[in-house]
Amino acid sequence: MAKKAKKVKKEFVVFGLGRFGTSVAAALADGGCEVMAVDSNAEKVKEIAEHVTHAVTCDVVDAEALEALGVRNFDGAVVAIGGDIEASVMVTILAKECGIPYVLAKAQSELHAKILRKVGADMVVFPEKETGIRIANNLIGGNFFDAVELSSVFSLVEITLPKDWTGKSLIDLNLRAKRKINVIGIRRDGELNVNPDAADPLEDGDILVVIGKNDELNKLRELGK
């Protein structure tokens, strides 16, 4: 009888252990992920060590040092470096060059964010501690979508169309009545339509932009996996 394949945990590396980086690293670890936390400050590394899989003191802008850590094997990276814009940009570049498929980076300003996107960041955030925990939950769920918390109860999110909704229209799905969420736009082939025709059939790969209660949005996220 064939052995069951062992479930592989998702692996993330977090660069920078300020309040945001520490929050994300701990939340990812609490969610069952393998987490490597990296910072040049030995004291910060020591503080997070018991909460993550690996904690490493390292010069994060040293390409050879990052290569030696084996970061190319990770599912994603969080570049949470604080005030040093040059370092955050360099680490983002190095993370992508190492082959990490998904890089989320923290920005200090719109200009900083623009530079991070130019050098390959897959997502840029302007976080507080609570946002860091929410982002970690999104990463754990494997659903890399933008989310805006409108309150402690409601959010606006982008979510991949569930497979069994392909070919159906918004009228068919009747999401407002059945799930208490509102679709305010559809992103298709990189273009956002903020006034979609409710009778048009949805297509595989569509991204729905929706507003609703967080518990209902979490259920919808599960369908989109």
Disulfide bonds with the S-S distance in Angstrom:
none
